[in-house]
Amino acid sequence: MITELSILIPTYNGSVYPTAKQLSALCERIALDAPSSFKYEVIAADDGSDQTDKVEANKAIDGLPHCRYILKEKNSGSAATRNFLAAQSQYEWLLFIDCDMEIPGMDYIMRYLPCDETDVTNGGIKVGASWDTHHQNLRYLYEKDAEPHHTVNKRQTAGFKEFRSTNFLIRRSCILAHPFDERFTKSGYEDVCFGKTLQEAGATILHIDNPLILNDFENNEDFIRKTERNITTLFRFRKELKGYSRIIDYVERIPLLFRLWHTLFRRLERRHLTGCHPRLWVYLLYRLGYYASLKD
């Protein structure tokens, strides 16, 4: 049973105070039931945010029980920020939570406490309840379509190939020995590479049903720009990530076809995907074509 826990939240231009407050309250409740055996801390590390209103609001975290807010001087990327948080922590078990996720309920922390027999535990994510505009939101459509393919059983079968950094527990000694690759200065695929690193190091992983809730969906234009940035990162690290990305596997079979398709239809596809009624099959073709068209 885990009795000491560091909860770590990387953030950039995000409002993380409400999340820190909720996590602190959950831990305070656990500590109240077992005052002599449970210790915790919540640390939010801001990766050089340039939105001063968010920074000022997040400074209130320092007033919460056992909580700290650290503002880094310059942006170094989510991989480096997670390594920074691990170094700043004091307890052996670390729980990493993305700042844009919602805590599902009162037992969220409790579900992780028995998970002390493996090096890494992944809790997963759940797509929030739909509302009227979501049928037009590409990120929502993509996440909702992917959700049935990431059940606990399917994640456990795939092991570290299903590791995601959104919501995971890890031994401090494990991440310090095998940190995130800080060459990933932009978000995207740094967690896939981290999962591969841990697997090669012989670490153990457990997938459980303890999801955080995704209810924050960027607009279609922003999601496509994010996708393009992520695919560019994937291309840059394609040698390291081979076997851990279906995009690499698909494109390597018929690269000329995907490249030609993208040359002919990329503008039409992008206009469609940033419009009001995007379709997922077009999104898949756009990602494959975009990757196939990249050059060193």
C-alpha positions in Angstrom: 0.0 0.0 0.0 1.3 3.4 -1.0 1.6 5.7 2.1 3.7 8.6 0.6 2.7 10.3 -2.7 3.9 13.2 -4.7 1.3 14.5 -7.2 3.0 16.3 -10.1 1.2 18.6 -12.6 3.1 20.1 -15.6 1.4 23.1 -17.0 1.8 25.8 -19.6 -0.6 28.7 -19.9 -3.1 26.7 -18.0 -5.3 27.4 -14.9 -4.2 24.7 -12.6 -5.3 26.0 -9.2 -8.7 24.3 -9.2 -7.1 20.9 -9.9 -4.5 21.4 -7.2 -7.2 22.4 -4.7 -9.3 19.3 -5.5 -6.3 17.0 -5.2 -5.2 18.5 -2.0 -8.7 18.1 -0.6 -8.8 14.4 -1.6 -5.4 13.8 0.0 -6.4 15.7 3.2 -9.4 13.3 3.5 -7.2 10.3 3.2 -4.7 11.7 5.7 -7.5 12.5 8.1 -8.6 8.8 8.0 -4.9 7.7 8.5 -3.1 10.7 10.0 0.1 8.8 10.9 0.5 6.7 7.8 -0.2 8.9 4.7 1.9 11.8 3.5 1.5 13.7 0.3 2.5 16.8 -1.7 1.1 18.5 -4.8 3.6 20.3 -7.1 2.6 22.2 -10.2 5.5 23.2 -12.5 4.8 26.0 -15.0 6.9 25.7 -18.1 7.5 29.4 -18.6 4.0 30.6 -19.3 3.6 34.0 -21.0 0.0 34.5 -19.9 0.4 36.6 -16.8 -3.2 36.2 -15.6 -2.8 32.5 -15.5 0.5 32.8 -13.7 -1.0 35.1 -11.0 -4.0 32.9 -10.5 -1.8 29.8 -10.1 0.3 31.4 -7.4 -2.6 30.8 -5.0 -1.5 27.1 -5.1 1.2 28.0 -2.5 -1.6 28.7 0.0 -3.0 25.2 -0.2 -2.0 22.5 2.3 1.2 20.6 1.1 1.1 22.4 -2.3 3.8 24.2 -4.3 3.7 26.2 -7.5 7.0 26.6 -9.4 7.4 29.0 -12.3 10.2 28.0 -14.6 12.1 30.9 -16.2 11.9 29.6 -19.7 9.9 27.1 -21.7 11.8 23.8 -22.1 9.0 21.4 -23.2 6.8 18.9 -21.4 9.5 16.1 -21.3 12.0 18.3 -19.4 9.2 19.7 -17.1 8.2 16.1 -16.1 11.9 15.3 -15.3 12.1 18.6 -13.4 9.0 17.7 -11.3 10.4 14.2 -10.5 13.6 15.8 -9.3 11.7 18.3 -7.1 9.5 15.6 -5.5 10.3 14.1 -2.1 8.3 10.8 -2.0 9.0 7.5 -3.7 5.7 7.3 -5.6 4.9 10.0 -8.2 1.5 10.6 -9.7 1.6 12.7 -12.9 -1.6 14.4 -14.0 -2.0 16.7 -17.1 -3.4 20.1 -16.2 -6.3 20.1 -18.7 -7.9 17.0 -17.3 -10.8 16.7 -14.8 -10.7 14.6 -11.6 -13.5 12.1 -11.8 -14.5 11.6 -8.2 -13.7 11.2 -4.5 -11.9 7.8 -4.9 -9.5 8.8 -7.6 -6.4 8.9 -5.4 -7.6 5.9 -3.4 -7.6 3.7 -6.5 -3.9 4.2 -7.0 -2.8 3.5 -3.4 -2.8 -0.4 -3.7 -0.7 -0.2 -6.9 2.7 -0.6 -5.2 3.8 -3.9 -6.8 4.6 -2.6 -10.3 6.9 0.2 -11.5 4.3 2.1 -13.5 0.5 2.2 -13.3 -1.6 3.9 -16.1 -5.1 5.0 -15.2 -6.3 6.0 -18.7 -8.6 8.7 -19.8 -12.4 8.9 -20.4 -14.0 11.3 -22.9 -16.5 13.5 -21.2 -20.2 13.7 -21.9 -21.2 14.9 -25.3 -23.2 18.1 -26.0 -24.6 19.6 -29.2 -21.5 21.2 -30.7 -19.3 18.1 -30.3 -20.5 16.5 -33.5 -18.6 19.4 -35.2 -15.4 19.1 -33.1 -12.7 17.0 -34.6 -10.8 16.4 -31.4 -13.9 15.1 -29.7 -14.8 12.9 -32.6 -11.3 11.4 -32.7 -11.1 10.8 -28.9 -14.6 9.3 -28.8 -13.8 7.0 -31.7 -10.6 5.8 -30.1 -12.1 5.2 -26.7 -13.3 1.6 -27.3 -9.9 0.6 -28.5 -8.2 1.6 -25.2 -10.1 -0.5 -22.6 -8.2 -1.7 -19.6 -7.8 -5.2 -21.1 -6.6 -3.9 -24.4 -4.2 -1.5 -22.7 -2.8 -4.3 -20.5 -2.3 -6.6 -23.5 -0.3 -4.0 -25.3 1.7 -3.1 -22.2 4.1 -0.1 -22.6 2.9 0.5 -26.2 -0.3 1.8 -24.5 1.6 4.0 -22.0 0.4 7.6 -22.0 1.7 10.4 -19.7 -1.8 12.0 -19.1 -2.5 10.0 -15.9 0.2 7.7 -14.5 1.8 6.5 -11.3 5.6 5.7 -11.2 8.3 4.9 -8.8 10.5 7.9 -8.3 13.7 5.8 -8.6 12.4 4.5 -12.0 11.9 7.8 -13.7 15.1 9.2 -12.2 17.0 6.3 -13.7 15.1 6.4 -17.0 13.9 10.0 -17.6 11.9 11.4 -20.4 14.0 12.2 -23.5 14.5 16.0 -23.4 15.2 16.2 -27.1 11.4 16.2 -27.3 11.1 20.0 -26.8 7.5 20.1 -28.2 4.6 18.0 -26.9 3.8 15.0 -28.9 5.2 11.4 -28.8 7.5 12.0 -25.9 5.4 9.7 -23.8 5.5 7.0 -26.5 9.3 7.2 -26.4 9.3 7.1 -22.6 7.2 3.9 -22.7 9.6 2.3 -25.1 12.5 3.3 -22.8 10.9 1.8 -19.8 10.1 -1.4 -21.6 13.7 -1.8 -22.8 14.8 -1.2 -19.2 12.7 -4.1 -18.0 10.2 -2.0 -16.0 6.8 -3.5 -15.2 3.4 -1.8 -16.0 -0.1 -2.2 -14.8 -3.2 -0.7 -16.5 -6.2 0.0 -14.3 -9.6 1.6 -14.7 -9.0 5.0 -13.0 -9.4 7.5 -15.8 -9.2 11.3 -15.8 -11.9 13.1 -17.7 -11.2 14.8 -21.0 -13.6 17.7 -21.5 -11.4 20.3 -23.0 -11.5 20.2 -26.8 -9.6 22.7 -28.8 -11.2 24.1 -32.0 -10.6 22.3 -35.3 -8.0 24.7 -36.6 -5.9 24.5 -33.4 -6.2 20.7 -33.4 -4.9 20.4 -36.9 -2.0 22.6 -36.1 -1.3 20.5 -33.1 -1.6 17.3 -35.2 0.9 18.7 -37.8 3.4 19.6 -35.0 3.0 16.1 -33.5 3.5 14.4 -36.9 6.6 16.5 -37.5 8.0 15.3 -34.1 7.1 11.7 -35.0 9.0 12.0 -38.3 12.0 13.5 -36.6 12.2 10.5 -34.2 10.9 7.8 -36.6 13.9 5.6 -36.0 13.4 5.6 -32.2 9.6 5.1 -32.5 9.4 2.5 -35.2 7.2 -0.3 -34.0 5.4 2.1 -31.6 3.4 4.1 -34.2 1.0 2.7 -36.8 1.5 5.8 -38.9 5.1 4.8 -39.5 4.1 1.3 -40.3 1.4 2.3 -42.8 3.5 4.9 -44.6 6.5 2.6 -45.0 4.4 0.1 -47.0 3.3 2.6 -49.7 5.0 5.9 -49.1 4.7 7.2 -52.7 1.0 6.7 -52.8 0.4 8.7 -49.6 2.8 11.4 -50.7 1.0 11.7 -54.1 -2.4 11.8 -52.4 -1.2 14.6 -50.0 0.2 16.6 -52.9 -3.1 16.5 -54.7 -5.6 16.8 -51.9 -3.9 18.4 -48.8 -5.6 21.8 -49.3 -9.0 20.3 -49.7 -8.5 17.9 -46.8 -7.3 20.7 -44.5 -10.2 22.9 -45.4 -12.6 20.1 -44.7 -11.0 19.2 -41.4 -11.0 22.8 -40.1 -14.6 23.2 -41.2 -17.9 22.4 -39.4 -18.4 18.8 -40.3 -15.0 17.0 -40.3 -14.8 13.2 -41.0 -12.4 10.9 -39.3 -11.4 9.0 -42.4 -10.2 12.3 -44.0 -8.3 13.0 -40.8 -6.5 9.7 -41.0 -5.6 10.3 -44.7 -4.3 13.8 -43.8 -2.0 12.5 -41.1 -0.6 9.7 -43.3 -0.1 12.1 -46.2 1.4 14.8 -44.0 3.9 12.3 -42.5 4.8 10.8 -46.0 5.5 14.3 -47.4 8.0 15.4 -44.7 11.7 15.5 -45.5 14.8 15.8 -43.4 
